[in-house]
Amino acid sequence: MIEIKVPDLAESISEGTILQWLVTIGDKVTKGEGVVELETDKVNLEVNTEYSGVITKVIKEPGDTVEVGDVIAILEENVAEGAAHAVPAALEKSVKEAVDPPSTPPALELPKTAHPIASPAARKLARELGIDLHQVVSSDPLGRIRPHDVKAHAQTPVAKEELQSEKTSSKPATKQADTEIDKSVERIKMSRRRQTIAKRLVEVQHTAAMLTTFNEVDMSAVMDLRKKRKDAFFEKHDVRLGFMSFFTKAVVAALKQYPLLNAEIQEDELVLKKFYDIGIAVAAPEGLVVPVVRDANQKSFAEIEREIGHLGKKARDNALTLKELQGGTFTITNGGVFGSLMSTPILNAPQVGILGMHKIQTRPIAIDNDRIENRPMMYIALSYDHRIVDGKEAVSFLAMIKEMLEDPESLLLEG
């Protein structure tokens, strides 16, 4: 008997929540195969087994909180000798036949009373498609259901009709016209990550003396430069020239001039960081995440754009690693992609500064005493911890970013 335990997650993470099992009792697994998905405060992790064998017992269920070292399942290495006494009675015969098949091949369709024998990949696909494995016909002589069997079943008229029926039945019933007010509610348990985000956002507002200062940027020069250079840039680097590389370059240059915004407070000390790991806030399915562009001061425009694109895709696919989320020194968040005209970003503790970008909007701007022109303008916001950053420094930092963006060629001189 081998215990499957929660492995060490990361230095700052000691527990997680069982999100879903990728295997069930009776499944054969091989060394290195994923058996369960854990949700932690920052990312989802797949726990792999270090041994091959049969899953004979599942101790923790989806939704259970587990800590590092907790036993979550039992595995038997010797399928023929060890599995039979631990698996459910309904599965005992199936496991024995998988190891020592009878001379007469079994029927391809398992009876509904039996526990379907399926590969982990097939079980995962069936859950995603909402398919009952009891209904799937196996093409395997031993009766084991594989992903292609699930896909084949999903294309059958019966399966399509059942799935459509489930979608229809899941819709809320139409309320009959009357004078009563519909007071129906739906309760949805917050994910561990959403709970953590909520907790940390409240904590930072309670522990930091957070203030926000605003400015606006005329984006004409950046937009003209992008329009002029975008085709050649893409042809040379195979990545599109966006706004984020300009803002990242400007932030790094301003941090060098105002180093307190690249620091953090540790008890009674200020820790001034001599490196520039810039966090880029990304809206992911489970909530806001902030992957980090390492050593942004050493990267070119193309390298920054490429890494931001790569991290953004991993965030949307829920595939970020803990390392990619840890250790940022300053954060940039872009509410403009969702239409925000102005906002007050909240600090990403323990950082002491965060820059908020917003929607570019054409507005009439006074050029001088005699001229008014329509210009593409963006409001920018800097939230900062007033415990170590004074208003003069914060305002000067934001003004420097404005000046560099309005003269984007100056960013090339910064390296």
Residue pairs with C-beta under 8 A, 6 or more apart in sequence:
1 56
1 74
1 75
1 76
1 82
1 86
2 51
2 53
2 74
2 75
2 76
2 77
3 71
3 73
3 74
3 75
4 35
4 36
4 47
4 49
4 71
4 72
4 73
4 74
4 75
5 69
5 70
5 71
5 72
6 16
6 38
6 47
6 66
6 67
6 68
6 69
6 70
6 72
7 47
7 68
8 68
9 16
9 38
9 40
9 45
9 68
9 322
10 40
10 42
10 322
10 326
12 326
13 40
13 41
13 42
13 322
14 67
14 68
15 40
15 65
15 66
15 67
15 68
16 38
16 39
16 40
16 45
16 65
16 66
16 192
17 38
17 39
17 40
17 63
17 64
17 65
17 66
17 192
18 36
18 37
18 38
18 39
18 60
18 61
18 62
18 63
18 64
18 66
18 72
19 36
19 37
19 38
19 39
19 44
19 62
20 36
20 37
20 62
20 127
21 35
21 36
21 37
21 58
21 62
22 34
22 35
22 36
22 37
22 46
22 120
22 123
22 124
23 29
23 35
23 36
23 55
23 120
23 123
24 55
24 58
24 115
24 123
25 55
25 56
25 57
25 58
25 87
25 88
25 91
25 115
26 54
26 55
26 56
26 83
26 87
26 88
26 91
26 94
26 95
26 115
26 117
27 54
27 55
27 117
27 118
27 119
27 120
27 123
28 52
28 53
28 54
28 79
28 98
29 35
29 49
29 52
29 53
29 54
29 55
29 75
29 120
30 49
30 52
31 49
31 50
31 51
31 52
32 48
32 49
32 50
33 48
33 49
33 120
34 46
34 47
34 48
34 120
35 47
35 48
35 49
35 55
35 73
35 120
36 46
36 47
36 72
36 73
37 44
37 45
37 46
37 47
38 44
38 45
38 46
38 47
38 66
39 191
39 192
39 193
39 286
40 192
40 193
40 322
41 192
41 193
41 196
42 193
42 196
42 289
42 320
42 322
42 325
42 326
43 318
43 320
43 321
43 322
43 325
44 286
44 318
47 72
49 75
51 75
51 77
52 77
53 75
53 76
53 77
53 78
53 79
53 82
53 83
54 75
54 76
54 79
54 82
54 83
54 87
54 95
55 73
55 74
55 75
56 74
56 75
56 76
56 82
56 83
56 86
56 87
57 73
57 74
57 86
58 72
58 73
59 71
59 72
59 73
59 74
60 66
60 70
60 72
60 73
63 189
66 72
74 86
76 82
76 83
76 86
79 95
79 98
79 99
80 96
80 99
80 100
83 95
84 92
84 95
84 96
87 95
88 115
90 113
90 114
90 115
91 114
91 115
91 117
94 110
94 114
94 115
94 117
94 143
95 117
97 106
97 142
97 143
98 117
98 142
98 143
98 144
101 141
101 142
105 141
106 142
106 143
107 143
108 137
108 138
108 139
108 143
109 137
109 138
110 116
110 117
110 134
110 138
110 143
112 134
116 133
116 134
116 136
116 145
117 142
117 143
117 144
117 145
118 126
118 133
118 136
118 144
118 145
118 146
119 144
119 145
119 146
119 147
121 146
121 147
122 133
122 136
122 145
122 146
122 147
122 149
122 150
123 133
125 131
125 147
125 150
125 151
126 132
126 133
126 136
126 150
129 150
129 154
129 163
130 163
130 166
131 150
131 153
131 154
131 159
131 163
133 145
133 150
135 153
135 158
135 159
136 145
136 149
136 150
136 153
137 149
137 152
137 153
138 144
138 145
138 146
138 149
139 146
139 148
139 149
139 152
140 146
140 149
153 159
154 160
154 163
172 184
175 182
190 198
191 286
191 287
193 286
193 287
194 286
194 287
197 287
197 288
200 349
201 346
203 349
204 210
204 346
204 347
204 348
204 349
205 346
207 349
208 347
208 349
208 352
208 385
208 387
209 385
209 386
209 387
210 346
210 347
210 383
210 384
210 385
210 386
211 383
211 384
211 386
211 391
211 394
212 344
212 345
212 381
212 382
212 383
212 384
213 381
213 382
213 384
213 391
213 394
213 395
213 398
214 342
214 379
214 380
214 381
214 382
214 398
215 379
215 380
215 398
215 399
215 401
215 402
216 377
216 378
216 379
216 380
216 402
217 377
217 378
217 380
217 401
217 402
217 405
217 406
218 365
218 375
218 376
218 377
218 406
219 360
219 375
219 376
219 377
219 378
219 405
220 375
220 376
220 406
221 405
221 406
221 407
221 408
222 243
222 246
222 405
222 408
223 360
223 376
225 408
225 409
226 241
226 242
226 243
229 241
230 240
230 241
233 239
233 240
233 241
233 301
233 302
234 240
234 241
236 302
237 302
237 305
237 306
239 302
239 305
239 306
239 309
240 305
241 301
241 305
242 305
242 308
243 334
243 357
244 280
244 304
244 305
244 308
244 332
244 334
245 301
245 302
245 304
245 305
245 308
246 301
246 405
246 408
246 411
247 332
247 355
247 357
247 401
247 405
248 278
248 280
248 293
248 296
248 304
248 308
248 332
249 296
249 301
249 304
249 404
249 411
249 414
250 400
250 401
250 404
250 405
250 411
251 278
251 296
251 330
251 332
251 355
251 401
252 276
252 278
252 296
252 297
252 414
253 400
253 404
253 411
253 414
254 261
254 397
254 400
254 401
254 404
255 261
255 262
255 276
255 329
255 330
255 397
256 297
257 397
257 400
258 393
258 396
258 397
258 400
259 272
260 270
260 272
260 352
260 388
260 389
260 393
261 330
261 352
261 353
261 384
261 389
261 393
261 394
261 397
262 272
262 273
262 276
262 329
262 330
262 353
263 270
263 271
263 272
263 273
263 352
263 388
264 270
264 271
264 273
264 350
264 351
264 352
265 271
265 350
265 352
265 385
265 387
265 388
266 350
270 388
273 329
275 295
275 297
275 329
276 295
276 296
276 297
276 329
276 330
277 292
277 293
277 294
277 295
277 296
277 327
277 328
277 329
278 292
278 293
278 296
278 328
278 329
278 330
278 331
278 332
279 290
279 291
279 292
279 293
279 328
279 329
279 330
279 331
279 332
279 348
279 351
280 290
280 291
280 292
280 293
280 308
280 311
280 312
280 331
280 332
281 288
281 289
281 290
281 331
281 332
281 333
281 334
281 348
282 288
282 289
282 290
282 291
282 311
282 312
282 315
282 316
283 315
283 338
284 315
284 316
284 318
284 320
285 316
285 318
286 318
289 315
289 320
289 325
290 325
290 328
290 331
290 348
291 311
291 312
291 314
291 315
291 320
291 324
291 325
292 311
292 324
292 325
292 326
292 327
292 328
293 299
293 304
293 307
293 308
293 311
296 304
297 415
299 307
311 320
311 324
314 320
314 324
328 348
328 351
329 351
330 351
330 353
330 354
330 355
331 345
331 348
331 351
331 353
331 354
331 355
332 354
332 355
332 357
333 345
333 354
333 355
333 356
333 357
334 356
334 357
334 358
335 343
335 345
335 356
335 357
335 358
335 359
336 357
336 358
336 359
336 360
336 378
339 359
340 358
340 359
341 358
341 359
341 361
341 379
342 358
342 379
342 381
343 356
343 358
343 381
344 356
344 381
344 383
345 354
345 355
345 356
345 381
345 383
346 354
346 383
347 353
347 354
347 383
347 384
347 385
348 354
352 384
352 385
352 387
352 388
352 389
353 382
353 383
353 384
353 385
353 389
353 394
353 397
354 382
354 383
354 384
355 380
355 381
355 382
355 398
355 401
356 380
356 381
356 382
356 383
357 378
357 380
358 378
358 379
358 380
358 381
359 378
360 376
360 377
360 378
361 376
361 377
361 378
362 374
362 375
362 376
362 377
363 374
363 375
363 377
364 372
364 373
364 374
364 375
365 372
365 373
365 374
365 375
365 377
366 372
367 373
380 398
380 401
380 402
382 394
382 397
382 398
384 394
403 410
404 410
404 411
404 414
